[in-house]
Amino acid sequence: MLGLEPEFRLFDNQDRDFLLETWAGFGELYWQAREDLRLTFGFRYSVEDKSSSQRTIFLSFQDDGNAPDKGFSDFEGDWEEPTGKFNISWDIQEDVLAYFTLSRSYKGGGFNPISSESPLLDPEQGGDPGLAFFDPEFINAAEVGLKSRFFDRRLQANLTYFYYDYEGLQVSKIITQTSINENFDAKVQGFEGEFIWLPDNHWRLTANLAWLDSELDGGESVDPADINRQGTTENIRSDPFGNVFAGPGCPTGTPVCPGLPKSLDGNELPSAPQFSVNLGAAYTWFLPQDLLLTTAVNYYWQDEFFTRVFNEVNDTVDSWEVWNATVNLTRPNSPWYAELWGRNLADDDAVTGQALGGQLVGLATNQFLLEPRSYGVTLGYSFD
């Protein structure tokens, strides 16, 4: 690092101003086909232009910070796409509505925060020039549902089934301290149920139930935590940029490469628990001076899930649960309220999420825990 100014003796991906110019035209058309039948047609046309100057300061191996342009190189791209939706709503009877929706949505592509000179893009070093950019993400979605109220509107039941077909789902991972986005096809389906029951003027009972099934449809990628696909250090070599694979079978045809890709076909999406439950119960006392005192308890449970597309054992976050409670004092039509609250009453320290770091920090896993048991009093004012 001799001759390099101190501010360049860093380990960082840097960019100057990231510029995004976007515009869209959109509209909806409504047709009341019958008194109980309504159709909606929506259309949108989106245009995006993105640009940035980027460099990598990485143990001085990368861009020359003393060059006239300070080592920055330009990245730019533009994307445009028409999208739309169709919805049909049917009033089966008073307080019972069924609906069906088809839609196509879009998220623009982009470029990764990477240097144009990065070895990750250099084929001679086993890199892939295609990692500089990632493609747009598309989703074709279908949803059918029922919104209803029964028993003099004391019971509300909303049911939804959805199916999502992703084209080029954008998923990120850390390679050489750089967040790289990759594109995969995926399918997701699920069911959601929302129930609210008011058995009398005092009680309010709620339940939210969800089922989710997610699956990657083909695709492959190198697992930074297992680049030889053996879970060992065989044929793995360290260099200033991270670990590389120096054994047979490099897909690049070079002596070394970032690793051997794994098939992801059939793997679950990250952060997609199969089941979750949210239950609540509240009781209200009607006090003098029109005061309302409401006590409530809430229970939430979430199934286990994976945090990466590789679905390895170490990617698993176990199921967890939490209890919360509140006591609320207020008056109808008054903006003031007072609340006594308690969170995580069981004082559990469950892991709720995690993120895998890069190879140069030892593939350290950052875990996110439930906050410890806490209590408090809030005096608030609600603005309309």
Salt bridges, closest charged atoms under 4 A:
GLU28 OE2 - LYS85 NZ 3.31
ASP36 OD1 - ARG34 NE 3.01
ASP95 OD1 - ARG153 NH2 2.93
ASP165 OD1 - LYS187 NZ 3.99
GLU167 OE2 - ARG104 NH1 3.59
GLU182 OE2 - LYS173 NZ 3.60
ASP217 OD2 - LYS187 NZ 2.95
ASP223 OD2 - LYS262 NZ 3.31
ASP223 OD1 - ARG308 NH1 2.77
ASP226 OD2 - LYS262 NZ 2.93
GLU312 OE2 - LYS262 NZ 2.75
ASP315 OD1 - ARG308 NE 2.74
